[in-house]
Amino acid sequence: MAMTMNGEVQLAATREAVWTKLNDPEVLKVCIPGCEELEKTEDNGFRAVAKMKVGPVSARFKGRVMLSDLDPPNGYRISGEGEGGVAGFAKGGATVALAEKDGGTLLTYNVEAQIGGKLAQLGQRLINGAAKKLADEFFANFAKAVQN
């Protein structure tokens, strides 16, 4: 099952500050809902473990995330994949762009993802709703982290 999602969030910080936080594993770990482990790897990436619940399906996903098309402090492409055992898998990517706006930074994102396994059987509406909720939670957490 494939899905796409996009949005933007206005942050009260400079582009450079937002860029720095977007690349800081400690900040990201606190911001990603359900994240239990996040560590930087040598190759512009991260190893992650996150616990997620979507409808009746709960799973611990282990995965890798890679950063590419790095253009500091304007944005990057992030791509990754995770395995959740019997719950299934998720893989996808997002482009993240930062632009100066209204004395702060406008962060714009476009996500494409594919999921399979039990998760894919839950139905498009439930999956899209859960994905939007996770994205909203992440960006609310990230906005707080950037302002501190």
Backbone as CSV, one residue per row, in Angstrom:
resi,resn,N_x,N_y,N_z,CA_x,CA_y,CA_z,C_x,C_y,C_z
1,MET,0.852,-1.175,0.000,0.000,0.000,0.000,0.899,1.240,0.000
2,ALA,0.612,2.169,-0.870,1.409,3.396,-0.970,0.624,4.571,-0.396
3,MET,1.345,5.534,0.125,0.674,6.740,0.614,1.589,7.930,0.435
4,THR,0.980,9.101,0.349,1.741,10.341,0.256,1.161,11.316,1.267
5,MET,1.999,12.231,1.699,1.575,13.212,2.685,2.487,14.413,2.537
6,ASN,1.929,15.598,2.698,2.793,16.771,2.694,2.224,17.826,3.615
7,GLY,3.074,18.777,3.966,2.636,19.827,4.870,3.750,20.812,5.114
8,GLU,3.444,21.772,5.950,4.455,22.761,6.316,4.195,23.223,7.732
9,VAL,5.275,23.690,8.353,5.168,24.182,9.718,6.088,25.396,9.851
10,GLN,5.555,26.446,10.479,6.339,27.660,10.710,7.046,27.504,12.055
11,LEU,8.361,27.710,12.074,9.155,27.552,13.291,9.780,28.889,13.673
12,ALA,9.786,29.179,14.954,10.334,30.440,15.455,11.825,30.301,15.734
13,ALA,12.593,30.097,14.664,14.046,29.961,14.791,14.662,30.208,13.416
14,THR,15.971,30.483,13.415,16.665,30.705,12.146,16.777,29.384,11.379
15,ARG,17.003,29.493,10.074,17.195,28.298,9.252,18.371,27.477,9.751
16,GLU,19.452,28.156,10.145,20.645,27.442,10.621,20.333,26.643,11.883
17,ALA,19.561,27.240,12.802,19.204,26.545,14.049,18.314,25.336,13.750
18,VAL,17.352,25.507,12.854,16.458,24.401,12.481,17.272,23.291,11.823
19,TRP,18.182,23.656,10.917,19.034,22.676,10.235,19.829,21.860,11.255
20,THR,20.435,22.541,12.211,21.245,21.866,13.231,20.399,20.853,14.001
21,LYS,19.196,21.257,14.401,18.324,20.354,15.175,17.832,19.188,14.321
22,LEU,17.598,19.424,13.024,17.150,18.352,12.129,18.215,17.280,11.941
23,ASN,19.452,17.592,12.285,20.554,16.649,12.122,21.088,16.136,13.455
24,ASP,20.424,16.461,14.544,20.873,16.080,15.884,20.078,14.868,16.373
25,PRO,20.731,13.699,16.519,20.002,12.495,16.925,19.315,12.624,18.280
26,GLU,19.895,13.389,19.205,19.259,13.552,20.518,17.938,14.298,20.395
27,VAL,17.920,15.334,19.561,16.691,16.108,19.344,15.651,15.240,18.637
28,LEU,16.071,14.563,17.565,15.139,13.740,16.796,14.549,12.615,17.636
29,LYS,15.368,11.994,18.480,14.893,10.890,19.316,13.741,11.334,20.209
30,VAL,13.869,12.526,20.771,12.823,13.053,21.655,11.567,13.429,20.857
31,CYS,11.742,13.825,19.609,10.624,14.313,18.791,9.837,13.206,18.090
32,ILE,10.501,12.097,17.759,9.835,11.019,17.013,8.955,10.220,17.967
33,PRO,7.640,10.180,17.715,6.744,9.428,18.605,7.145,7.949,18.675
34,GLY,7.255,7.422,19.898,7.564,6.010,20.085,9.021,5.632,19.913
35,CYS,9.891,6.612,19.666,11.299,6.299,19.412,11.979,5.835,20.696
36,GLU,12.609,4.668,20.620,13.320,4.117,21.778,14.824,4.261,21.622
37,GLU,15.314,4.149,20.395,16.752,4.289,20.131,16.937,5.040,18.824
38,LEU,17.939,5.891,18.802,18.312,6.562,17.559,19.782,6.902,17.665
39,GLU,20.579,6.316,16.800,22.005,6.630,16.838,22.528,6.903,15.445
40,LYS,23.414,7.865,15.381,24.007,8.281,14.112,24.970,7.199,13.635
41,THR,24.980,6.958,12.330,25.940,6.033,11.731,26.947,6.854,10.931
42,GLU,28.023,6.221,10.515,29.106,6.940,9.840,28.692,7.467,8.470
43,ASP,27.651,6.916,7.889,27.314,7.179,6.490,26.138,8.151,6.303
44,ASN,26.123,9.261,7.050,25.025,10.234,6.933,23.673,9.604,7.218
45,GLY,23.625,8.728,8.194,22.357,8.080,8.489,22.186,7.815,9.967
46,PHE,21.125,7.092,10.282,20.784,6.743,11.656,20.275,5.311,11.682
47,ARG,20.471,4.655,12.821,19.812,3.387,13.120,18.744,3.722,14.146
48,ALA,17.559,3.149,13.976,16.454,3.528,14.856,15.639,2.319,15.302
49,VAL,15.035,2.463,16.491,14.037,1.515,16.977,12.884,2.363,17.507
50,ALA,11.691,2.078,17.009,10.521,2.834,17.445,9.351,1.880,17.644
51,LYS,8.571,2.146,18.678,7.388,1.335,18.955,6.173,2.118,18.461
52,MET,5.369,1.475,17.629,4.214,2.140,17.023,2.961,1.306,17.243
53,LYS,1.838,2.009,17.322,0.546,1.334,17.401,-0.357,2.000,16.370
54,VAL,-0.870,1.206,15.462,-1.800,1.706,14.450,-3.046,0.838,14.534
55,GLY,-4.135,1.433,14.991,-5.351,0.642,15.194,-5.044,-0.497,16.145
56,PRO,-5.420,-1.723,15.765,-5.181,-2.873,16.646,-3.767,-3.460,16.536
57,VAL,-2.955,-2.944,15.619,-1.626,-3.517,15.393,-0.558,-2.694,16.112
58,SER,0.203,-3.378,16.951,1.288,-2.740,17.682,2.578,-3.466,17.321
59,ALA,3.648,-2.708,17.094,4.904,-3.354,16.714,6.090,-2.482,17.070
60,ARG,7.228,-3.144,17.207,8.497,-2.438,17.394,9.231,-2.515,16.058
61,PHE,9.456,-1.367,15.463,10.138,-1.306,14.170,11.613,-1.033,14.374
62,LYS,12.427,-1.787,13.654,13.873,-1.543,13.638,14.218,-1.146,12.224
63,GLY,14.980,-0.073,12.088,15.266,0.352,10.735,16.475,1.236,10.601
64,ARG,16.693,1.636,9.352,17.795,2.520,9.003,17.227,3.724,8.278
65,VAL,17.842,4.862,8.522,17.444,6.098,7.874,18.695,6.703,7.250
66,MET,18.578,7.152,6.005,19.707,7.773,5.302,19.349,9.199,4.908
67,LEU,20.322,10.091,5.018,20.156,11.469,4.559,20.937,11.625,3.259
68,SER,20.326,12.279,2.276,21.007,12.505,1.013,20.608,13.874,0.469
69,ASP,21.193,14.248,-0.650,20.934,15.560,-1.260,21.057,16.678,-0.216
70,LEU,22.075,16.557,0.634,22.271,17.537,1.704,22.584,18.910,1.121
71,ASP,21.819,19.913,1.543,21.986,21.275,1.057,21.836,22.231,2.245
72,PRO,22.831,22.234,3.162,22.704,23.050,4.378,22.653,24.532,4.048
73,PRO,21.841,25.344,4.691,20.764,24.985,5.623,19.405,24.947,4.940
74,ASN,19.357,24.538,3.667,18.112,24.613,2.895,17.262,23.351,2.910
75,GLY,17.872,22.188,3.162,17.061,20.981,3.195,17.844,19.737,2.834
76,TYR,17.113,18.617,2.768,17.687,17.333,2.405,16.596,16.346,2.046
77,ARG,17.035,15.184,1.616,16.124,14.069,1.380,16.426,13.030,2.447
78,ILE,15.379,12.498,3.039,15.539,11.467,4.057,14.805,10.229,3.555
79,SER,15.451,9.079,3.632,14.793,7.857,3.200,15.132,6.758,4.191
80,GLY,14.229,5.805,4.309,14.479,4.750,5.274,13.557,3.574,5.083
81,GLU,13.845,2.545,5.857,12.986,1.374,5.869,13.050,0.750,7.240
82,GLY,11.940,0.143,7.626,11.868,-0.489,8.932,11.107,-1.793,8.857
83,GLU,11.497,-2.728,9.711,10.844,-4.026,9.809,10.140,-4.106,11.146
84,GLY,8.895,-4.528,11.121,8.118,-4.664,12.353,7.658,-6.081,12.595
85,GLY,8.443,-7.055,12.148,8.080,-8.465,12.359,6.768,-8.783,11.661
86,VAL,5.867,-9.496,12.364,4.607,-9.905,11.743,3.724,-8.707,11.399
87,ALA,3.931,-7.566,12.051,3.121,-6.387,11.753,3.389,-5.894,10.337
88,GLY,4.603,-6.144,9.829,4.889,-5.743,8.464,6.117,-4.876,8.357
89,PHE,6.155,-4.106,7.274,7.313,-3.267,7.014,6.835,-1.907,6.533
90,ALA,7.731,-0.956,6.618,7.466,0.368,6.067,8.745,0.842,5.407
91,LYS,8.611,1.499,4.262,9.775,2.116,3.642,9.300,3.334,2.872
92,GLY,10.190,4.302,2.778,9.786,5.504,2.070,10.804,6.595,2.211
93,GLY,10.386,7.787,1.833,11.292,8.912,1.890,10.533,10.221,1.966
94,ALA,11.282,11.272,2.231,10.684,12.599,2.309,11.707,13.633,1.882
95,THR,11.227,14.681,1.254,12.081,15.838,1.024,11.682,16.879,2.061
96,VAL,12.688,17.505,2.631,12.479,18.530,3.648,13.150,19.799,3.142
97,ALA,12.391,20.900,3.098,12.939,22.175,2.626,12.745,23.236,3.700
98,LEU,13.757,24.056,3.881,13.713,25.147,4.862,13.830,26.472,4.125
99,ALA,12.952,27.421,4.480,12.991,28.743,3.862,12.746,29.806,4.937
100,GLU,13.428,30.940,4.806,13.209,32.029,5.751,11.838,32.630,5.489
101,LYS,11.058,32.820,6.575,9.728,33.407,6.428,9.297,34.042,7.744
102,ASP,8.804,35.257,7.668,8.237,35.967,8.838,9.165,35.954,10.046
103,GLY,10.450,36.165,9.821,11.394,36.218,10.930,11.741,34.860,11.510
104,GLY,11.259,33.796,10.902,11.558,32.440,11.374,11.860,31.560,10.178
105,THR,11.495,30.290,10.289,11.772,29.334,9.222,10.510,28.551,8.892
106,LEU,10.223,28.444,7.599,9.120,27.613,7.142,9.713,26.275,6.701
107,LEU,9.281,25.193,7.352,9.721,23.850,7.005,8.604,23.209,6.186
108,THR,8.944,22.754,4.982,7.980,22.092,4.102,8.435,20.655,3.905
109,TYR,7.481,19.708,3.939,7.851,18.310,3.738,6.890,17.621,2.771
110,ASN,7.443,16.682,2.009,6.680,15.822,1.103,7.137,14.398,1.344
111,VAL,6.208,13.540,1.696,6.525,12.167,2.078,5.872,11.188,1.107
112,GLU,6.612,10.154,0.712,6.011,9.008,0.020,6.445,7.777,0.797
113,ALA,5.517,6.860,1.024,5.858,5.664,1.793,5.079,4.461,1.274
114,GLN,5.616,3.285,1.544,4.933,2.033,1.244,4.946,1.188,2.507
115,ILE,3.835,0.521,2.743,3.776,-0.387,3.883,3.237,-1.725,3.410
116,GLY,3.592,-2.781,4.137,3.121,-4.119,3.795,2.900,-4.922,5.059
117,GLY,2.371,-6.097,4.911,2.098,-6.961,6.058,0.757,-6.628,6.693
118,LYS,0.608,-6.966,7.979,-0.649,-6.727,8.686,-1.073,-5.256,8.620
119,LEU,-0.086,-4.366,8.701,-0.400,-2.935,8.653,-1.170,-2.573,7.393
120,ALA,-0.761,-3.127,6.262,-1.392,-2.791,4.984,-2.832,-3.287,4.927
121,GLN,-3.167,-4.272,5.750,-4.526,-4.816,5.749,-5.497,-3.949,6.539
122,LEU,-4.988,-2.941,7.247,-5.858,-2.113,8.083,-6.706,-1.136,7.277
123,GLY,-6.293,-0.856,6.063,-7.079,0.055,5.248,-6.438,1.420,5.144
124,GLN,-6.619,2.015,3.983,-5.990,3.289,3.644,-6.359,4.413,4.617
125,ARG,-7.649,4.507,4.977,-8.071,5.623,5.828,-7.429,5.572,7.204
126,LEU,-7.387,4.390,7.801,-6.784,4.226,9.130,-5.287,4.517,9.067
127,ILE,-4.617,4.007,8.045,-3.176,4.230,7.890,-2.880,5.719,7.682
128,ASN,-3.621,6.360,6.776,-3.394,7.788,6.516,-3.638,8.620,7.766
129,GLY,-4.681,8.289,8.512,-4.979,9.015,9.755,-3.860,8.858,10.774
130,ALA,-3.354,7.628,10.907,-2.264,7.358,11.852,-0.993,8.081,11.414
131,ALA,-0.701,8.070,10.115,0.503,8.737,9.609,0.419,10.241,9.838
132,LYS,-0.743,10.827,9.601,-0.909,12.265,9.808,-0.743,12.606,11.288
133,LYS,-1.300,11.768,12.158,-1.187,11.995,13.600,0.291,11.934,14.033
134,LEU,1.039,10.951,13.522,2.460,10.833,13.850,3.238,12.053,13.360
135,ALA,2.946,12.493,12.139,3.635,13.671,11.589,3.309,14.912,12.421
136,ASP,2.039,15.099,12.760,1.639,16.257,13.571,2.337,16.246,14.927
137,GLU,2.405,15.059,15.547,3.080,14.916,16.841,4.565,15.247,16.729
138,PHE,5.202,14.687,15.680,6.629,14.957,15.478,6.870,16.458,15.352
139,PHE,6.103,17.140,14.490,6.363,18.551,14.251,6.005,19.428,15.450
140,ALA,5.012,19.045,16.229,4.708,19.777,17.470,5.888,19.644,18.435
141,ASN,6.413,18.417,18.579,7.575,18.183,19.436,8.804,18.933,18.911
142,PHE,8.988,18.901,17.578,10.156,19.529,16.976,10.090,21.056,17.149
143,ALA,8.901,21.628,16.996,8.735,23.083,17.173,9.145,23.475,18.593
144,LYS,8.758,22.674,19.587,9.149,22.949,20.983,10.656,22.838,21.145
145,ALA,11.252,21.814,20.563,12.703,21.600,20.679,13.485,22.746,20.045
146,VAL,12.990,23.253,18.919,13.672,24.329,18.219,13.611,25.635,19.018
147,GLN,12.507,25.830,19.735,12.347,27.089,20.481,13.148,27.116,21.774
148,ASN,13.591,25.945,22.228,14.369,25.902,23.489,15.832,26.192,23.217
